[in-house]
């Protein structure tokens, strides 16, 4: 599975939201593994290991159900953040992502 992720939204000087972008995958072909991204970005504030594992497994199940091109939006009210996750084809690379963004 491979996903394009937009996170860390911040308004630019014109008031439009700008996101950080990356890819996450379970095959080691991109900078973030799915587990690492979930641990460091999405569920970074959850300290209880049981709660973390339940939430992580629930989200992974939802992500596995996405077809290529489908998206999931995660709104974290505690951290005041929005994360957009889109399932992409396994052949997508960081170079493809950079080309798409610019």
ZADO-1210 file (C-alpha; in nm, 4 decimals, padded with zeros to 6 digits):
<atoms>
<atom x="00.0000" y="00.0000" z="00.0000" code="UNK" pos="1"/>
<atom x="00.1179" y="00.3498" z="-00.0778" code="UNK" pos="2"/>
<atom x="-00.0402" y="00.6802" z="00.0196" code="UNK" pos="3"/>
<atom x="00.0104" y="01.0458" z="-00.0647" code="UNK" pos="4"/>
<atom x="-00.0226" y="01.2550" z="00.2517" code="UNK" pos="5"/>
<atom x="-00.0864" y="01.6264" z="00.3029" code="UNK" pos="6"/>
<atom x="-00.0378" y="01.7401" z="00.6621" code="UNK" pos="7"/>
<atom x="00.0910" y="02.0257" z="00.8789" code="UNK" pos="8"/>
<atom x="-00.1472" y="02.2832" z="00.7287" code="UNK" pos="9"/>
<atom x="-00.0511" y="02.6460" z="00.7811" code="UNK" pos="10"/>
<atom x="-00.1950" y="02.9611" z="00.6258" code="UNK" pos="11"/>
<atom x="00.0329" y="03.1443" z="00.3829" code="UNK" pos="12"/>
<atom x="00.0551" y="03.5249" z="00.3634" code="UNK" pos="13"/>
<atom x="-00.2607" y="03.5315" z="00.1505" code="UNK" pos="14"/>
<atom x="-00.4607" y="03.3245" z="00.4006" code="UNK" pos="15"/>
<atom x="-00.4671" y="03.0062" z="00.1909" code="UNK" pos="16"/>
<atom x="-00.3701" y="02.6813" z="00.3581" code="UNK" pos="17"/>
<atom x="-00.0413" y="02.5238" z="00.2546" code="UNK" pos="18"/>
<atom x="00.0448" y="02.1679" z="00.3479" code="UNK" pos="19"/>
<atom x="00.3572" y="01.9596" z="00.3880" code="UNK" pos="20"/>
<atom x="00.3461" y="01.6606" z="00.1529" code="UNK" pos="21"/>
<atom x="00.5025" y="01.3164" z="00.1631" code="UNK" pos="22"/>
<atom x="00.4424" y="00.9556" z="00.0712" code="UNK" pos="23"/>
<atom x="00.3988" y="00.6711" z="00.3182" code="UNK" pos="24"/>
<atom x="00.4160" y="00.3053" z="00.2319" code="UNK" pos="25"/>
<atom x="00.4501" y="-00.0401" z="00.3797" code="UNK" pos="26"/>
<atom x="00.7177" y="-00.1493" z="00.1298" code="UNK" pos="27"/>
<atom x="01.0093" y="00.0738" z="00.2370" code="UNK" pos="28"/>
<atom x="01.0274" y="00.2583" z="-00.0957" code="UNK" pos="29"/>
<atom x="00.9572" y="00.6044" z="00.0523" code="UNK" pos="30"/>
<atom x="01.0801" y="00.8068" z="00.3522" code="UNK" pos="31"/>
<atom x="00.7881" y="00.7228" z="00.5834" code="UNK" pos="32"/>
<atom x="00.6623" y="00.3767" z="00.6655" code="UNK" pos="33"/>
<atom x="00.2946" y="00.3707" z="00.7537" code="UNK" pos="34"/>
<atom x="00.3741" y="00.2811" z="01.1170" code="UNK" pos="35"/>
<atom x="00.6288" y="00.5620" z="01.1517" code="UNK" pos="36"/>
<atom x="00.3954" y="00.8240" z="01.0043" code="UNK" pos="37"/>
<atom x="00.1060" y="00.7175" z="01.2253" code="UNK" pos="38"/>
<atom x="00.3329" y="00.7193" z="01.5324" code="UNK" pos="39"/>
<atom x="00.5104" y="01.0495" z="01.4668" code="UNK" pos="40"/>
<atom x="00.2412" y="01.2586" z="01.2992" code="UNK" pos="41"/>
<atom x="-00.1137" y="01.1316" z="01.3425" code="UNK" pos="42"/>
<atom x="-00.1088" y="00.9730" z="01.6886" code="UNK" pos="43"/>
<atom x="00.1933" y="01.1475" z="01.8405" code="UNK" pos="44"/>
<atom x="00.0002" y="01.2717" z="02.1470" code="UNK" pos="45"/>
<atom x="-00.1387" y="00.9304" z="02.2487" code="UNK" pos="46"/>
<atom x="00.0791" y="00.7996" z="02.5317" code="UNK" pos="47"/>
<atom x="-00.1207" y="00.4903" z="02.6291" code="UNK" pos="48"/>
<atom x="00.0101" y="00.2011" z="02.4205" code="UNK" pos="49"/>
<atom x="-00.3222" y="00.0123" z="02.4163" code="UNK" pos="50"/>
<atom x="-00.5155" y="00.3177" z="02.2978" code="UNK" pos="51"/>
<atom x="-00.2464" y="00.3881" z="02.0393" code="UNK" pos="52"/>
<atom x="-00.2606" y="00.0321" z="01.9022" code="UNK" pos="53"/>
<atom x="-00.6429" y="00.0313" z="01.8844" code="UNK" pos="54"/>
<atom x="-00.6517" y="00.3672" z="01.7023" code="UNK" pos="55"/>
<atom x="-00.3647" y="00.2709" z="01.4699" code="UNK" pos="56"/>
<atom x="-00.5196" y="-00.0633" z="01.3750" code="UNK" pos="57"/>
<atom x="-00.8586" y="00.1011" z="01.3148" code="UNK" pos="58"/>
<atom x="-00.7037" y="00.3596" z="01.0825" code="UNK" pos="59"/>
<atom x="-00.4930" y="00.1021" z="00.8962" code="UNK" pos="60"/>
<atom x="-00.8078" y="-00.1034" z="00.8359" code="UNK" pos="61"/>
<atom x="-00.9816" y="00.2062" z="00.6942" code="UNK" pos="62"/>
<atom x="-00.6812" y="00.2880" z="00.4741" code="UNK" pos="63"/>
<atom x="-00.6634" y="-00.0678" z="00.3374" code="UNK" pos="64"/>
<atom x="-01.0285" y="-00.0357" z="00.2303" code="UNK" pos="65"/>
<atom x="-00.9532" y="00.2694" z="00.0127" code="UNK" pos="66"/>
<atom x="-00.9342" y="00.2160" z="-00.3618" code="UNK" pos="67"/>
<atom x="-00.6601" y="00.3898" z="-00.5586" code="UNK" pos="68"/>
<atom x="-00.7521" y="00.7572" z="-00.5871" code="UNK" pos="69"/>
<atom x="-00.9827" y="00.7563" z="-00.2837" code="UNK" pos="70"/>
<atom x="-00.9078" y="00.9885" z="00.0066" code="UNK" pos="71"/>
<atom x="-00.9510" y="00.9951" z="00.3828" code="UNK" pos="72"/>
<atom x="-00.9568" y="01.3189" z="00.5807" code="UNK" pos="73"/>
<atom x="-00.8487" y="01.3098" z="00.9429" code="UNK" pos="74"/>
<atom x="-00.9436" y="01.6034" z="01.1632" code="UNK" pos="75"/>
<atom x="-00.7664" y="01.6177" z="01.4972" code="UNK" pos="76"/>
<atom x="-00.9454" y="01.8731" z="01.7129" code="UNK" pos="77"/>
<atom x="-00.6981" y="01.8419" z="02.0016" code="UNK" pos="78"/>
<atom x="-00.4004" y="01.9349" z="01.7842" code="UNK" pos="79"/>
<atom x="-00.6059" y="02.1579" z="01.5536" code="UNK" pos="80"/>
<atom x="-00.4780" y="01.9762" z="01.2475" code="UNK" pos="81"/>
<atom x="-00.6127" y="01.8310" z="00.9254" code="UNK" pos="82"/>
<atom x="-00.4481" y="01.5432" z="00.7411" code="UNK" pos="83"/>
<atom x="-00.5477" y="01.4306" z="00.3920" code="UNK" pos="84"/>
<atom x="-00.4473" y="01.0765" z="00.2921" code="UNK" pos="85"/>
<atom x="-00.4940" y="00.9528" z="-00.0656" code="UNK" pos="86"/>
<atom x="-00.4228" y="00.5982" z="-00.1770" code="UNK" pos="87"/>
<atom x="-00.1977" y="00.5958" z="-00.4820" code="UNK" pos="88"/>
<atom x="-00.0515" y="00.3353" z="-00.7139" code="UNK" pos="89"/>
<atom x="00.2590" y="00.1565" z="-00.5850" code="UNK" pos="90"/>
<atom x="00.4603" y="00.2911" z="-00.8776" code="UNK" pos="91"/>
<atom x="00.4354" y="00.6555" z="-00.7548" code="UNK" pos="92"/>
<atom x="00.7703" y="00.7959" z="-00.6383" code="UNK" pos="93"/>
<atom x="00.8790" y="01.1071" z="-00.4473" code="UNK" pos="94"/>
<atom x="00.9887" y="01.2533" z="-00.7829" code="UNK" pos="95"/>
<atom x="00.6322" y="01.2082" z="-00.9129" code="UNK" pos="96"/>
<atom x="00.4968" y="01.3814" z="-00.6033" code="UNK" pos="97"/>
<atom x="00.7371" y="01.6748" z="-00.6413" code="UNK" pos="98"/>
<atom x="00.6498" y="01.7090" z="-01.0087" code="UNK" pos="99"/>
<atom x="00.2787" y="01.7104" z="-00.9262" code="UNK" pos="100"/>
<atom x="00.3219" y="01.9816" z="-00.6615" code="UNK" pos="101"/>
<atom x="00.5259" y="02.2195" z="-00.8778" code="UNK" pos="102"/>
</atoms>
